[in-house]
Amino acid sequence: QVQLQESGPGLVKPSETLSLTCTVSGTFLTSHYWSWIRRPPGKGLEWIGYIHSTGSSSYNPSLKGRVTMSVDTSNDHFSLRLSSVTAADTAVYYCARSGSPYFYYHMDVWGRGAAVTVSS
Amino acid sequence: QSALTQPPSVSGSPGQSVTISCTGTSSDVGFYNRVSWYQQPAGTVPKLIIYEVSNRASGVPDRFSGSKSGTTASLTISGLQAEDEADYYCSSYTTSSTYVFGTGTKVTVL
């Protein structure tokens, strides 16, 4: 059974960098896209970006310049860094398996989510 | 990229059918059959219910169905049940190799 678990600080100060890690169990990271998605309070889902097991990545243009993702296939985890955060970045952050090139393109396994608040 | 457009809310009585539209562009919904739908009851994690426009995910009841015409995809819930009350989101892969979600629709069972 594939499981994903987000971890990281629940509180980040404005202008600092938000860092989250998603640990994957029950499968290997190889050959898949791994996404970060968030849901701000009272708003809808927003795709942040994905990273492939090879290290290639794609980010939401609205966040480009602030987002960096990385993957560690040896330790079965991938990570998100979002710089220069503001209150607008307060959200529940989800990691999800989001496809495999040429095979499928949807989010079929989700983590339970990590609530992050940006506040001084 | 702009979010796909969904109605903010739809409602129906138990047993009725409701349809949620998802309007995109020729660079996402209209280009690929890579449209998926997610159900998120309050306080829970999003769950995949439809993928590739019309395929039901494992364990999803057959009262959920999906379709697409041009740049608009649709999710229909037939025989609405109380447990179907949730927020629903469409999503599409795009020609820019990104994903985009819809604005979300709250389904209320009267």
Contacts between the chains, C-beta under 8 A, distances in Angstrom:
chain1	res1	chain2	res2	distance
A	35	B	99	6.9
A	37	B	46	7.8
A	37	B	101	7.7
A	44	B	3	7.3
A	44	B	87	7.5
A	44	B	89	6.5
A	44	B	101	6.5
A	44	B	102	7.4
A	44	B	103	5.5
A	44	B	104	3.6
A	45	B	38	7.4
A	45	B	40	7.8
A	45	B	46	6.7
A	45	B	89	5.2
A	45	B	91	7.9
A	45	B	101	4.5
A	45	B	104	6.9
A	46	B	3	8.0
A	46	B	101	6.5
A	47	B	91	7.4
A	47	B	98	7.1
A	47	B	99	4.4
A	47	B	100	6.5
A	47	B	101	5.8
A	49	B	98	7.9
A	50	B	99	7.3
A	58	B	96	7.8
A	58	B	97	5.0
A	58	B	98	5.3
A	59	B	98	7.6
A	60	B	1	7.1
A	60	B	98	6.5
A	61	B	1	5.8
A	61	B	96	7.8
A	61	B	98	7.4
A	62	B	1	7.4
A	94	B	45	7.0
A	94	B	46	7.1
A	98	B	99	6.8
A	99	B	93	7.6
A	104	B	51	7.0
A	104	B	52	7.4
A	105	B	32	7.5
A	105	B	34	4.1
A	105	B	36	7.8
A	105	B	93	4.1
A	105	B	99	7.8
A	106	B	34	7.2
A	106	B	36	3.8
A	106	B	48	6.1
A	106	B	51	4.3
A	106	B	52	7.4
A	106	B	91	7.0
A	107	B	36	7.1
A	107	B	38	7.1
A	107	B	46	7.4
A	107	B	48	6.2
A	107	B	91	7.2
A	108	B	48	5.3
A	108	B	51	7.5
A	108	B	57	7.2
A	110	B	45	5.0
A	110	B	46	5.8
A	110	B	47	7.5
A	111	B	45	7.5
A	112	B	45	5.8
A	113	B	45	6.1
